[in-house]
Structure formats: C-alpha cells, structure tokens
Amino acid sequence: MTEPLRVLLADDQTLVRTGFRLILGADGIDVVAEATNGTEAIEGVRRTRPDVVLMDIRMPEMDGLEATRRILTGDLDTPRVIILTTFDLDRYVYAALSAGASGFLLKDVTPEQLTAAVRTVRAGDALLAPAITRRLVKRFTQRGSDTAALHRDLASLTPRELEVLGLLARGLSNAELAAHLHLAEATVKTHVARILAKLGLRDRVQAVIVAYETGLVSAGGGENARQPTE
C-alpha cells in the first residue's frame, strides 16, 4: 500500500488526541479528522473517509459504542475501528467487538504499539490478544449479559473449517495454523476467508467471539467436540 494511511481520532480528552496525533504523524500516518464525541466521529467518517478510526468508548452526547455500530452498519466503504479504553475488561469493549470493531487498545499503549496497531488493522487483520479474548468471553457470554452478541449457526462449516475456527479462537496465526494442520499458508487463508464469508463476519475478532458463544471453544481454553449439523 503506497497511499498514506488516514486516521480519525475520536476522544473527548484533548491531551489524548494531541499525543496520539503527534505519535501517528511522526510515523507518517495522517490524522485527517478529530472528534470529541460519537456524533462528530460519524460525521468525520462521512466527510474524510479514513482508513482507521481510533474510538474512545466514554464520550459525551453519543458514546463510542453507538458510534461504532452506526459507522460499521453504514455503506460498504467503512473504516476499521480500534476501540480505546482505560480498562482492559470494560464491558463495552465486548459489545464493540461484537458490533464489528477490529480490536482494542489501552490508552497507555506505547508509541510503537499504537502505530503498529493502526497498520495491522488497515491491512485487514484483527487486533486482540487471545488471552484477552478469553477473559472477555468468560466474563460476559456466560452470564446473560446485555451486550450485542453474535449468534451464528456453524452448520454451514465443513469439518476442516470447524477445526480451523477452533484453532483460530485459541489465537493461532495463519503461519501457526498452517504448521499445525500441515497445510500451505495460502490454503489456511482460504479457509479463514470462507469461514468469515459463510458466517457473515467482518474479521477474525468476530470469528473468535462466535467460536466461544456457540460453544465450539470453551472459555477455559479447550475445544469442545462439536460437529456440524447434517
């Protein structure tokens, strides 16, 4: 990709926006708009068409969760959204991921982690550590929370695709999946793409959530012996 990476910053704290803008700019990443609330973020996305949105959750007027939902249910040319939060188990983070956000960052992220995260999601990858995913799912999916859960039927997946999904939920990269399954990495990418397409998912983050919510993988980290319905 040769075009400059374009980012919108949405946070009601001026100091946070200023710091992030300086960090991103120093790494050649363009901050094309800033927003102090969710309404401004939506308008900024419509006006500037950024590649990535760094979205705070707790903002006045409209919070980042609602703004994320509206942005990602808009037209097809939607940006990737990274959720910014102070707490790594904020209950709203899980709902934002379910709504289609590509991952989240803590606000004490290092400059190197911030720029790497933005580039990672711009390239189409998800940004969420497997251990954090398990903690989020364990905390919220097993107690009837009111978050926006993803409900998907795994019956459309082949046995191999179910196997790939289970391993993906455990946090394996494409290279690790290829080594584990004795497949070419290109074949693994094809399996992952088909899983996302069949289940109507945006990216690997949502696939991980579905794997836990459907019981394919348990919150304790192990895979269940679930088979597709014939």
N, C-alpha and C positions, 0 to 999 in steps of 0.2 A: 504494500500500500504506500503510494508516494504522496497522496494528498495529506495535508496537516490534519491531525486528529482534533476534532472540535468537541468541546465540553461545555455543559451548562452546570453552574454551581447553584444549588438551592439550599440555603441555610439562613436562619434569621439572625445569626451572630456575625457581625461584620468582621470581627477578628478571624473567625474560622475561614470565611470566604477569602479574605485578603491573604492569609497564609497559604491556602490551597492554590490560589491563583498564582502566587509567586513561585511555588514549587512546580506547578504544571508548566508555567511559562519558561522556567529555566531549563526544562527538558524538551522544549519545542512543541508543547501541547497548547493549542489555542483555547482560551476561555472566551466563548462567544457571547455569553449572557450570564447574568446573576439574578437570583430570585430570593426574596425574603419570606415567601410563603408558597403554598401549593398552587394557588391561583396564578401567581406570577410565573411559576415554573411551567405550568401548562401553556401559558401564553408565550413564554420564551421558547419552548419547544416548537410551537407552531411557527414562530417568527424566524428562528435561526436554524432549525433542523440540525441539532447537534448529533454527534455520534454516540456520546455517552452523557448521562445525567448523574451527577453526584447529589443524592437526595437525602436531606435530613428528614427524620420522622416527625419530630415535635416542633411544629411551626404554627404560628397564629393563622386565623381565618380558615385555612384548609391545610390539614397535615400532609406529610409526605406520603402516607399510605394511600389516601384517597387520590392524591395527585398521581401516584404511580399507577393506580388502577385505571384512571382516565387516560393517561398517556399511552399505556400499553394495550388498551382496548380501542384505540383510535385507528387511523389508517395503517396500511401495511408498512409504511416507511417510518417505523418507530425506532427510537434510540434504545440503547442498552441502559438500564438503570442500576446503579450501585447505591445501596442504602447506607447512609451514615448514621451511626448510633454511638452513644456513650456506653451502653451496656451490651455485653455480648449475648445476653439472653433476653433481650427486650421482646415482650410478647408480640409486638407489632412487626418485628423482623420476619417472623414466620409467615404472617399474613402477607407481607410484601413479597416474599419469595414465592408464595403460592399464587400471587397475582401476576407473577412474571418477571420480577426483578432478577438480575443476573448474579446477585451476591450482595455481601455487605462488608463494610469496613468499620472498625472502631475509629473514633476521632483522634486517638493518639497514635495513629498509623505513622510510620516513618516516611520521609520523602520518597525513598526508593520503593517502598511498598505501595504508596499511592500511585506513582507513575506506572509501575508495573501492573497494578490492578486495572487502571484505565485502559492500558494497551491490551491486557488479557481479554477483557470483555468486548472491546472493539473488534478483536479478532474472532469473536463468536464463542469463546469459551466461558465457562461459569467460574465464579469466584467464591468458593465456600469450602472450607476445610471439612473433611469427612467427620472428624470428631465433633465439630460444632454442629454439623447437621444432625448427628445422632442425639446430641443434647437437646437441640431444639425440638426434634420429633418426639423424643421421650417425654419432654415436659408438656407438650401441647396436644399431641394427637391422641394420647391415651386417657384423656380426662374430659373429653367432650367440650373442648374449648370452642369459642365462637369465631375462630379465625376462618379465613376463606379457604377451606380445604379443597384439595384437588381430588375428585372422585373419577377414577378411570377403571375400565374393565380390561384386565390383562388377557382375556381370551383370544384377542386378535394376534398375540405374540406367539411365535414359534418357540419350541423348547430351547433352541440356541439363543434366541433373543431374550427369553426369560433369564437364562444363565448370564448373559451379558449385563442385563439390567441389575441383577443381584450383585454382581461384582462391581459394577459402576457405583452402586449405592454404598459399597464398602470403601469407596474412594480411590479405586484403581484408575490410573491414567490410561490413555489409549495404548501407550507402549507397554504398560504393565498388563493390560488386558490381553494384548497380542501374545506376550510371553507366556502368560498363564494358560491361555487357550490354544497355544501353538498355531496361531494364525498370523497372517500378514497384517501390519497395522492398517493398511488400506481397507482390508476386509472388516476389521473392527470398526473403523469409521463408518463403513456402510451399514453395519448392524446398528450402531448408535443412531445414525440418521433415520433408519427405518423405524426404530423404537419411538423416536420423537414424533415422526410423521403419523404412525399408527395411533398413538395415544394423544395426538393433538397438543404436544408440549413445545414450549419455546426453547428450552435448553436443558443441560444436564442437571441443573439445580432442581427443576421441576420433576425430572425423572427420578432423582433421589427421593424427593418427597413422596412421589407416587409409590415407589418401592416400599417405603415404610408404612404409608397409610393403607395400602392394600394387603399388608401382611407378608409380602414376598420376603422382606428382610425385617427382623425384629429390632426393636430399639436397643436391645442388648448387644447387637452387632452381628448376630448369626443369621444365616439364611434359613428360611423355612422350606419345607418340601412341598411347595405349592405348584400345582401343574395347571395348565390352561384348560378351560372347559371345552370339551368337544362339541 
